[in-house]
Amino acid sequence: MKKRILISASLFHALNDAATVSVPMIFPLLYKQKLLINTYSHIGIMSNLGLLVTLLFQIIIAGAAHKYEYKSMLLVSIAGLSLTLALLPFSGTFGILILFYLSFRLFASFYHSVGVATVSRAYTGSDLDTAMGIQNGSGNLGVFLAFIASGWLAQNFGWKIPLFACSGTIIILGSISYLTAAKTKTLPSDHPAPGNLSWKESLRSIRGYIPGIIFGGACWGTTVYFAPSLLHHKFQVSMAATGVFLALWIGIGTVTNYAYGILSRRFGRKTLAISGILGASFFLLMLGIASFRIMAVVSLFFFGGALFIIFPAFQTLVGTNASKRNQTHAFSLVANIQMLTGATVNLIAGILSDTFGINTPFLFLSGLGMLVAAFFILRGFGPRHRIPPA
């Protein structure tokens, strides 16, 4: 059953994350054509509201997750993602675009609390490192393919076709993900249902990792929503090539994620986490000050290699510190912190881009990363009082 859960969750993660980057990939075209989107601040507003909606529904979903099987929640998410992606091309105004986009983000609220928690409950010890690396790598693989496909389709067929294509792909592969998990039972029978105290306990169990979680969420959100515009508008990279470069960015991250289990056993989770933060901060600085295309692209690639070691590192740290009973709440908090950070930083990034240039959000992220690295180096990792597993 563990393998079925991991295969299903990995495919679910790939589809979920592919969908969430396919939509922002069309924003540079809409901005350039002044169609629905007229300023970078519009992109910041959309991403901010979308992430806040995701945050809200992740809390609701986490509170109800103990009542429903993983496979049932997967089915609802897959159906909703496919439907709302198909509706987005019919947006006639910026207001309608936001309405459809927020509906889309609602159904993107399932995986990062329910899916990750389900995998975390199924695996323990060093197997948890391997499983977290695989499911993270699979999410990145989905993003890799989505960047390439969305960029090429948008350039050759317009902004609507990538959304229709992603919708159809989710129906097909989402069905496979559901069928893989159809015979699994994931509701815990040996632990009481989490109550209101679970949120407090979960927060205590992850509080020492919050700065790193914040940095990861800020980097992901800003890159997905503003890196396409940085490449396409500042460096005159075509949309097809922009998709390829961003795919390689996530592809490098996919390799590091799949290798995370081996790297963790060799160097340790905490060493990898701090190294990832420092490396990401340095290459964000290089990306922000880049004056020519090759420097920007190479910096983007190295930034990806460093950034994507951070996510499984902190997920395994959280998974081993939170009790089994509180896993869904703990990972919901992780996802919510990332979403809230992404929403806030993306709003700031839109204002910075309009005021000082599209490169400035990446300089902002570099400074944030240096502060987070200093925090961990001076204070150390983890909560002061570990909550033992229930």
Secondary structure, DSSP 8 states (H G I E B T S, - for coil): -HHHHHHHHHHHHHHHHHHHHHTGGGHHHHHHTTSS--SHHHHHHHHHHHHHHHHHHHHHHHHHGGGS-HHHHHHHHHHHHHHHHHHGGG--SHHHHHHHHHHHHHHTTSIIIIIHHHHHHH--HHHHHHHHHHHHHHHHHHHHHHHHHHHHHHHHH-SHHHHHHHHHHHHHHHHHHHHHHTT---S-SSS----HHHHHHHHHHHGGGHHHHHHHHHHHHHHHHHHHHIIIIIS---HHHHHHHHHHHHHHHHHHHHTHHHHHHHH-HHHHHHHHHHHHHHHHHHHHH--SHHHHHHHHHHHHHHHTTHHHHHHHHHHHHS-GGGHHHHHHHHHHHHHHHHHHHHHHHHHHHHHH-TTHHHHHHHHHHHHHHHHHHHH-SS-SS-----
